[in-house]
Amino acid sequence: MRYLPLSDTDRTEMLATIGAANIDELFRDVPEEARLDGAIHGLPLHASELSVERQLTALARKNLPASDAPFFLGCGAYKHHIPASVDHLIQRGEFLTAYTPYQPEIAQGTLQVLFEFQSQVARLYGCEVANASMYDGSTACWEAIGMARRITRKAKTLISSGLHPHYVGVCRTMAKFTGDTLETAAPTLTAETDVAGLADRIDGETSAVVVQYPDILGRVTDLQPIADAAHAKGALLIAVVTEPVALGLLKSPGEMGADIVVGEGQSIGVGLNFGGPYVGLFACREKHIRQMPGRIAGETIDADGKRGFVLTLSTREQHIRREKATSNICTNSGLCALAFSIHMTLLGEKGLRQLATLNRARARAAADKLAAIPGVRLVNDLFFNEFTLELPVEARPAVHRMVEQGVLGGVSLGRLYPDEAQLGKGLVVAVTETATDEDIDALAKALTEAVK
């Protein structure tokens, strides 16, 4: 079958159909300053393969990989140990080359993994059903807001100030096209999040309340009161979990009344990868399953009476009429979901609890050591493996000084919230099981020098 590209006439007719004068108009939503005005500056139009390889290698050497330094970055992406068996298994040909399981007769392995993945996510989140994964945590968060609108037929969402600002940014972008009203604010350097205040703002027009657990500062909050307040007004509670390992110790959001639970699954089985690809997790109550975006893999019996697996529900725009679709941006991150499921299987329930316990102990030891540095204050004493420090100096320059000493010492809140001066001295530190005593000592030494 030959591939025939579009002719100039074809392009002209397509542009006329959608009301665009030229192809450039298709990019009018991209800010002018972000568009290219020609060839990329500083790059030749062509180069030899050897030259390109050398140039890219030189650029890569400017990075400081997580494995080459004491690592305490977090805020939605965490460094955990991934057993070598995970990468070995996901690179088997039957998994690595698989695309989407539209033909169940030749994709039973992939479908079974997705079925097991859903079971693991549902149990982890304390919900009745989960889908077969999504792009990442931020898009899953938006999908939950859209799902709540379809269920409640309301369009106002209250977002806790503790929700990751990147998640908020994705939701704001999508809300421009749907008419949803999102109410949010920046966090404050206090020991408790704004959950109590959220309850007072819920009214009859509220579709959902979105709360991160633990939140962007690492604070852990009881979700039951906000769930009760939301349900009393006919609204839903959406819980966002960016660190799934925390649920090895903390009560699940579903147990505390959350109607929809979403989040990022990167911590389990998926490396940092300089920012992606990651895997979004999505679960909810069974009564809302018809409004859930994405795919659901189900178990069945074939014509011979043998156990088999199929795609039970696919409500994407790709599968059904656009006006009936639950989403036009979601897909399942199949390979990352496979890695998540393999790692979770290797851990088991007991292993996950042990991993979570180790994370908590490491973080507690680091917090105590860092809080003893003159001028440094521990903002939240209740946390899992991530906490916030208030420094006596601006955090962003301090972070850069720590990098110069070979320590990736945390995330400056000033970088996440550049317009919020009161957050400038905030530093979020994540400590996982990969942090050794020597790493924590190096962090304490580097931070002591950085705040002088």
Summary of the structure (lengths in Angstrom):
residues: 452
radius of gyration: 23.5
end to end distance: 68.7
largest distance: 73.7
contacts: 1509
relative contact order: 0.15
helix: 44%
strand: 15%
